[in-house]
């Protein structure tokens, strides 16, 4: 039996794609919130490495730049990476 190929122009409805974007953004925010524990440890004297939060800062800045310059602006990407950028910067500063 021969498989049918899906039509080449098959796309998800725009609203579903937006929902996936916001869901992925929420998951990214949860991931970035893991820095809160490292910030707490840094402030209590148990200083962690600045390598990962520094990479997070650079990565989030790049994604924010991309999403802001894109037309139309990609607000799910901007929103979650802005939180990551802020928490990354705070984590680096408290580890110095």
N, C-alpha and C positions, 0 to 999 in steps of 0.2 A: 504494500500500500504506500502510495506516494504522499509525502508531507506537503501540506499547503503552506506556502510562505505568506507571512502577514503583509498587508499592503505597505509599500515604502513610505507613504505619507501618513502612517498611523501615528497620531500624537495623543498624549494625555490632555484632557481639558485643562485650560489655564488655571482654573480654581483648584484642581487637584495638585498641580505642580506648585502653586503657591502654598497650599497646605503642607506639602512635603518640605518646602523651604522653611516654613516656620517651625515645623516639628524638628528638623535638623538643627535649627538655630537654638531651640530650647535645649536640645541634648548637648550642644556645644557650651551653652551657658552653664549647664550642670557640670560639665567637665572643667570649665574654667573656675568654678566655685571651689574646686579642690585646692586651689591656691590659698583659700582662706585659712586652711589648717597650717600650711607652710608659713604664712604670714604670722599666725599666732605663735608657731614654734620659733621663728626668727626673733620676734619681739621678746620671747621668754629666754633668749640666749642660746637656743639650739639652732645655730645658723645653718641653713641648707645651701646647696649649690645654686649659683646664679645662671648656670648654663641653660637649663630648660626654660625658666621664665624669660631669659633674654631672647631665646629663639621664639618664644611665644609672642613677645613684643614685636619682633621683626615680622613674623608671619601675620599677625593680626593687622599690623599697619599696612602690609601689602594687600591683604584682602579688603580692608576698608577703602584703600585707594582705588582698587579695581571696581568695587561695588558702587562707590560714589561717582566715579567717572563714567560708568556704564549708563546707557540710556535705554529704558528708564532705570533710575537708581534701584539697586537691589537691597531694599530695606532689611530683609531677614539677615543677610550677610553683614550689613553694616551694624545692626543692633547687637548681634551676638559677639562679633569681633571687637566692638567698642568696649564691651564688658571685659573681654579677654585682654585687651590692650591695657586697660586701667588696672586690672588685678595683676597682670604681668609686671607692670611698672612698679606697683606697690611692693610686690614680692622681691623684685631686684633691689629696690631701695632699702627694704628692711633687712636684706641679707648683707648689705655692705658694712 
